[in-house]
Amino acid sequence: MENEKGKIGIGTREIVSLQPAKVEIISYNVVMQQDRQKVDIGEKVVLTCKHPDKDETIEISSVSYKKGKEIKTSGLWFKLDEDGLIPKQSALANFLVFYLFGNLDEMLSREVPTELDEKGYLCIKSY
């Protein structure tokens, strides 16, 4: 029995990636992430954003921020400290503080710049 998918050739279209630009944060969700074995590994903030070069919304869940003298890129992991607040040293806290957002709701309808991370994906620029 022949596998029909084995006859599919290689396409010629280039993948068009979005260039860094200011995006408007439309909404957000806190979503449980899973590893390859479907084990929960933690919650991540996923921002739904409007990019000026695309009609549909995009999702961004990472941020580049300054930690000491280095620029770090990290997921927007949602964790709470023992007081039930976002930990002060987390990437999420750095993002919120940089843009003077007191909480996640305050970032709605606001514009923030993006940049490409080392894998070529858009992330929020927070430095």
C-alpha positions as CSV (number, residue, x, y, z in Angstrom):
1,M,0.0,0.0,0.0
2,E,1.5,3.3,-1.1
3,N,1.4,6.4,1.2
4,E,0.0,9.3,-0.8
5,K,1.8,11.9,1.4
6,G,5.1,10.4,0.1
7,K,4.4,11.9,-3.3
8,I,4.1,15.5,-2.1
9,G,7.0,17.7,-3.3
10,I,8.7,20.7,-1.8
11,G,7.0,24.1,-2.2
12,T,8.5,27.2,-3.7
13,R,6.9,29.9,-1.5
14,E,9.1,31.8,0.9
15,I,7.8,32.1,4.4
16,V,7.0,35.7,5.1
17,S,8.0,36.7,8.6
18,L,6.8,39.9,10.2
19,Q,9.4,42.6,10.8
20,P,9.7,44.3,14.2
21,A,7.3,47.1,14.6
22,K,5.1,48.6,17.3
23,V,2.2,46.4,18.1
24,E,-1.1,47.1,20.0
25,I,-1.9,44.7,22.8
26,I,-5.5,43.7,22.2
27,S,-6.0,41.1,24.9
28,Y,-4.1,38.5,26.8
29,N,-4.6,35.0,28.2
30,V,-2.7,33.1,30.9
31,V,-2.3,29.6,29.3
32,M,-0.9,26.4,30.9
33,Q,2.1,25.2,28.9
34,Q,2.9,21.5,28.5
35,D,6.1,19.6,27.6
36,R,6.2,17.0,24.9
37,Q,4.9,14.4,27.3
38,K,1.8,16.6,27.9
39,V,2.9,17.3,31.5
40,D,2.0,20.8,32.8
41,I,5.1,22.9,33.2
42,G,3.7,26.3,34.1
43,E,1.5,29.2,33.0
44,K,2.5,31.7,30.4
45,V,1.0,35.1,29.4
46,V,0.1,35.1,25.7
47,L,-0.5,38.6,24.3
48,T,-2.8,38.9,21.4
49,C,-1.5,41.9,19.4
50,K,-2.3,43.9,16.2
51,H,0.8,44.2,14.0
52,P,0.6,47.0,11.4
53,D,1.7,44.7,8.5
54,K,-0.9,42.0,9.1
55,D,-4.7,42.0,9.0
56,E,-5.1,39.1,11.5
57,T,-3.9,39.4,15.1
58,I,-0.7,37.7,16.2
59,E,0.3,36.1,19.5
60,I,3.5,37.0,21.4
61,S,4.6,35.3,24.6
62,S,8.2,36.4,25.1
63,V,10.1,39.5,26.0
64,S,13.6,40.8,25.7
65,Y,14.7,42.8,28.8
66,K,17.8,44.1,30.5
67,K,19.1,42.0,33.4
68,G,22.2,43.6,34.8
69,K,24.4,44.5,31.8
70,E,22.9,41.7,29.6
71,I,19.9,41.6,27.4
72,K,17.9,38.4,28.2
73,T,15.0,36.9,26.3
74,S,12.4,34.9,28.2
75,G,8.9,33.7,28.1
76,L,6.3,35.7,29.9
77,W,5.9,33.0,32.6
78,F,3.1,33.7,35.1
79,K,4.2,32.8,38.6
80,L,3.3,34.2,41.9
81,D,5.5,34.8,45.0
82,E,4.5,34.0,48.5
83,D,2.4,37.2,48.7
84,G,0.4,36.2,45.7
85,L,2.1,38.8,43.5
86,I,4.2,38.6,40.3
87,P,7.8,38.1,41.4
88,K,9.8,41.4,41.2
89,Q,12.8,39.8,39.3
90,S,10.7,37.9,36.7
91,A,10.7,38.7,33.0
92,L,7.0,39.5,33.3
93,A,7.6,42.0,36.1
94,N,10.5,43.6,34.1
95,F,8.1,44.0,31.2
96,L,5.3,45.5,33.3
97,V,7.7,47.9,35.2
98,F,9.5,49.0,32.0
99,Y,6.2,50.3,30.5
100,L,4.8,51.5,33.8
101,F,2.0,48.9,33.8
102,G,0.8,48.1,37.3
103,N,-0.8,44.8,36.2
104,L,-1.7,42.9,33.1
105,D,-5.0,44.8,32.5
106,E,-3.2,48.1,32.3
107,M,-1.4,47.0,29.1
108,L,-4.6,46.6,27.1
109,S,-4.9,48.9,24.1
110,R,-1.3,50.1,24.6
111,E,1.4,50.0,21.9
112,V,4.8,48.4,22.6
113,P,7.8,47.8,20.2
114,T,8.9,44.4,19.2
115,E,12.2,42.8,18.0
116,L,13.3,39.5,16.6
117,D,14.6,36.9,19.1
118,E,17.5,34.6,18.3
119,K,15.1,32.1,16.6
120,G,13.5,34.8,14.4
121,Y,10.3,35.2,16.4
122,L,8.8,38.5,17.4
123,C,9.1,39.3,21.1
124,I,8.3,42.4,23.1
125,K,11.3,44.8,23.5
126,S,11.5,46.0,27.1
127,Y,14.8,47.9,27.4
